């Protein structure tokens, strides 16, 4: 039996910041690579959010949007209209969904970030195993919002 593989499972993160503030934010994509529909294990990957704040910025909170699915419970990478379920987490145990703090999700919060230094946060991504999907590239766009 030959396994069907997705060429890539690409996840792209877009960023938004308040221009009047002293904090900046950037990100790197969570790239899942090949996904084998016959594997019984979930496919995991990581990405990075980097932020930097000035000395007057406190109570930094970073949230992630739902992406194209409109739901935190099942984010979806898409190839046209075909979905591939995945999610993003704040922890390596994949226990807490990274969202906006609603519906059982959590945000990243730092009450006293370091002044003028980059802070790197890991985004943990997971595609659920054994989804019957077509071969091709799947993508989603997530908006990263930093409040301070």
C-alpha positions, -999 to +999 in steps of 0.1 A: +000+000+000+014+034-010+007+063+014-008+095+000+013+125+010+005+161+010+032+181-007+032+206+021+010+217+049+018+254+051+006+277+078+012+314+075+009+340+103+001+376+096+008+403+123-010+434+134+003+460+158-008+493+172+014+519+155+013+544+183+028+520+208+063+510+216+059+473+211+066+455+179+057+419+169+068+395+141+064+359+134+076+328+115+053+303+099+043+270+114+052+246+085+039+211+089+056+196+059+043+162+046+011+148+061+005+111+057-033+103+058-025+067+069-003+075+099-020+071+132+001+098+149-007+135+148+016+158+128+032+185+149+054+215+142+064+249+157+067+285+147+078+316+166+063+349+176+089+376+185+080+408+203+098+437+218+085+464+240+098+497+255+103+505+292+068+520+296+049+490+282+034+465+307+007+439+307+015+426+272-011+402+258-008+383+226-038+366+210-043+346+178-073+347+155-094+317+145-081+318+109-104+307+080-124+283+102-140+310+123-136+287+153-110+279+179-122+244+184-113+234+149-090+256+129-086+245+093-059+246+068-075+248+034-069+237-002-096+254-021-127+245+000-112+212+013-104+215+050-076+199+070-082+203+108-054+215+130-049+238+160-023+260+177-013+257+213+005+277+239+022+246+254+043+217+241+017+193+257-009+206+233-033+211+263-042+248+259-054+262+226-039+296+218-067+320+210-082+352+225-091+339+260-127+329+251-142+295+247-115+277+267-086+293+248-058+312+264-035+341+254+001+348+262+005+374+289+036+391+304+029+418+330+065+431+330+083+423+297+120+431+294+128+466+281+140+467+245+148+430+243+134+405+219+111+379+235+106+347+215+075+327+220+070+292+205+037+284+188+029+247+189+009+233+160-008+200+155-027+184+126-051+157+137-042+122+124-061+101+098-079+128+080-089+117+045-078+146+023-065+151-012-028+156-020-018+193-023-008+224-003-031+235+025-028+269+042-044+292+067-037+328+078-037+337+115-036+373+127-013+379+157-026+407+179-004+423+206-021+445+232-002+465+258 
